[in-house]
Amino acid sequence: MESHVLHIISSGKQTLARVKTIIHSIHPYLDVFQIREKQQTARTLMAWAQTLLAEGLPASKLSMNDRLDVGLAVRAGHIHLAYHSLPPSEAKPLLFPGQKLGVSVHDVKEAELAEENGADFLYFGHVYPTHSKPGMAPRGIHALEKVVHSVSIPVIALGGITLEKVYDILATGCAGLAVMSAVMKAENPEATIMAFRREMDKVTVHPVRIQKHI
């Protein structure tokens, strides 16, 4: 059986020095680490990427949020587009062979359009209440399940995910989890990510759709 994937996303509220320390300890246990630092310049994001790569994070596991230019420059394994980013149909032809294109979606219509326009995988959320989206109602498990079964590409759940919610999320047939604060702001990020892995390994529900290195 294919295993579920685990993506970790930077919080946007930590220093590069702190993130570097965390990545040093957790990169063997994650499938993708996404640099999501929306307030930073392209030059700063380049420095982030180069620092984390030097720390041992494989380029195949690196994802750049929104900044296609930086992602291409460092040959990140993944480029992730938000709703306000370039359309997937415009970004896809620019990627290097083997680079994966992820797109954030919020409902079935957006998911189907992203797939049609070239996305390799989707992030769906936020599933549960999260401090990163204050005042916004979560979309919930049932909405996640609808999206999972509406497309033929893998769907990764994000938003408010804790250890206690791992089974319910993966039971929808989604390809995996994307986690931010629960790992990046944990007192012991390495112990926390290993705990997530253990919980994920307990789930025997086969992902509806999955591909390697998403």
JOBEL-V88212 format. One record per pair of residues at least 24 apart in sequence whose C-alpha atoms are under 8 Angstrom apart, sorted by sequence separation. I is the first residue (numbers start at 1). J is the second residue. D is the distance in whole Angstrom. If there is no record, write none. Layout:
[[I & J & D] [I & J & D]]
This chain:
[[6 & 30 & 6] [7 & 31 & 6] [8 & 32 & 6] [9 & 33 & 6] [10 & 34 & 6] [12 & 36 & 6] [46 & 70 & 6] [50 & 74 & 7] [72 & 96 & 8] [75 & 99 & 8] [78 & 102 & 7] [80 & 104 & 8] [148 & 172 & 7] [5 & 30 & 8] [6 & 31 & 5] [7 & 32 & 5] [8 & 33 & 5] [9 & 34 & 5] [10 & 35 & 5] [11 & 36 & 7] [12 & 37 & 5] [42 & 67 & 7] [45 & 70 & 7] [49 & 74 & 7] [148 & 173 & 7] [5 & 31 & 6] [6 & 32 & 7] [7 & 33 & 6] [8 & 34 & 6] [9 & 35 & 6] [10 & 36 & 5] [11 & 37 & 7] [12 & 38 & 7] [88 & 114 & 7] [92 & 118 & 6] [148 & 174 & 6] [7 & 34 & 7] [9 & 36 & 6] [10 & 37 & 7] [12 & 39 & 8] [35 & 62 & 8] [42 & 69 & 8] [92 & 119 & 8] [141 & 168 & 8] [145 & 172 & 5] [32 & 60 & 8] [33 & 61 & 6] [34 & 62 & 6] [35 & 63 & 6] [36 & 64 & 7] [37 & 65 & 8] [42 & 70 & 6] [46 & 74 & 7] [89 & 117 & 5] [141 & 169 & 7] [144 & 172 & 7] [145 & 173 & 7] [23 & 52 & 7] [27 & 56 & 8] [32 & 61 & 4] [33 & 62 & 5] [34 & 63 & 4] [35 & 64 & 5] [36 & 65 & 5] [88 & 117 & 6] [89 & 118 & 6] [130 & 159 & 6] [131 & 160 & 8] [145 & 174 & 7] [27 & 57 & 6] [31 & 61 & 6] [32 & 62 & 6] [33 & 63 & 6] [34 & 64 & 6] [35 & 65 & 6] [36 & 66 & 8] [87 & 117 & 8] [88 & 118 & 6] [127 & 157 & 7] [129 & 159 & 7] [130 & 160 & 5] [144 & 174 & 8] [166 & 196 & 8] [170 & 200 & 8] [20 & 51 & 7] [24 & 55 & 6] [30 & 61 & 8] [32 & 63 & 7] [34 & 65 & 6] [88 & 119 & 6] [122 & 153 & 7] [124 & 155 & 7] [126 & 157 & 8] [127 & 158 & 6] [128 & 159 & 5] [129 & 160 & 5] [141 & 172 & 8] [176 & 207 & 8] [16 & 48 & 7] [20 & 52 & 6] [23 & 55 & 7] [24 & 56 & 7] [121 & 153 & 5] [122 & 154 & 6] [123 & 155 & 6] [124 & 156 & 6] [125 & 157 & 6] [126 & 158 & 6] [127 & 159 & 5] [128 & 160 & 5] [163 & 195 & 8] [167 & 199 & 7] [171 & 203 & 8] [173 & 205 & 7] [175 & 207 & 5] [24 & 57 & 8] [106 & 139 & 8] [120 & 153 & 6] [121 & 154 & 5] [122 & 155 & 5] [123 & 156 & 5] [124 & 157 & 5] [125 & 158 & 5] [126 & 159 & 4] [127 & 160 & 7] [128 & 161 & 7] [163 & 196 & 6] [166 & 199 & 7] [167 & 200 & 7] [170 & 203 & 7] [173 & 206 & 6] [174 & 207 & 5] [175 & 208 & 7] [23 & 57 & 7] [119 & 153 & 8] [120 & 154 & 7] [121 & 155 & 6] [122 & 156 & 6] [123 & 157 & 6] [124 & 158 & 6] [125 & 159 & 6] [126 & 160 & 7] [127 & 161 & 8] [166 & 200 & 7] [171 & 205 & 6] [173 & 207 & 4] [174 & 208 & 6] [175 & 209 & 6] [20 & 55 & 7] [121 & 156 & 8] [123 & 158 & 7] [170 & 205 & 7] [173 & 208 & 5] [174 & 209 & 7] [175 & 210 & 5] [107 & 143 & 7] [111 & 147 & 7] [115 & 151 & 7] [163 & 199 & 7] [167 & 203 & 6] [173 & 209 & 8] [115 & 152 & 8] [170 & 207 & 8] [108 & 146 & 7] [112 & 150 & 7] [115 & 153 & 7] [108 & 147 & 5] [111 & 150 & 8] [112 & 151 & 6] [107 & 147 & 7] [111 & 151 & 7] [108 & 150 & 7] [154 & 208 & 8] [155 & 209 & 8] [123 & 178 & 8] [154 & 209 & 5] [153 & 209 & 6] [154 & 210 & 5] [152 & 209 & 7] [153 & 210 & 7] [154 & 211 & 7] [149 & 208 & 8] [148 & 208 & 7] [121 & 214 & 7] [100 & 214 & 7] [78 & 214 & 8] [61 & 213 & 7] [60 & 213 & 8] [22 & 184 & 7] [26 & 189 & 7] [30 & 193 & 8] [25 & 189 & 8] [26 & 190 & 5] [29 & 193 & 7] [19 & 184 & 8] [25 & 190 & 6] [29 & 194 & 7] [22 & 189 & 7] [26 & 193 & 7] [22 & 190 & 8] [29 & 197 & 8] [7 & 176 & 8] [9 & 178 & 7] [11 & 180 & 6] [5 & 175 & 6] [6 & 176 & 6] [7 & 177 & 6] [8 & 178 & 6] [9 & 179 & 6] [10 & 180 & 6] [11 & 181 & 6] [4 & 175 & 5] [5 & 176 & 5] [6 & 177 & 5] [7 & 178 & 4] [8 & 179 & 5] [9 & 180 & 5] [4 & 176 & 5] [5 & 177 & 6] [6 & 178 & 6] [7 & 179 & 6] [8 & 180 & 6] [4 & 177 & 8] [6 & 179 & 8] [11 & 184 & 7] [10 & 184 & 7] [8 & 183 & 8] [9 & 184 & 8] [8 & 184 & 8] [32 & 213 & 8] [31 & 213 & 7] [32 & 214 & 7] [31 & 214 & 7] [6 & 197 & 8] [4 & 200 & 7] [3 & 201 & 8] [3 & 206 & 8] [4 & 207 & 7] [2 & 206 & 7] [3 & 207 & 8] [1 & 206 & 7] [2 & 207 & 8] [4 & 210 & 8] [2 & 210 & 7] [5 & 213 & 8] [5 & 214 & 7]]
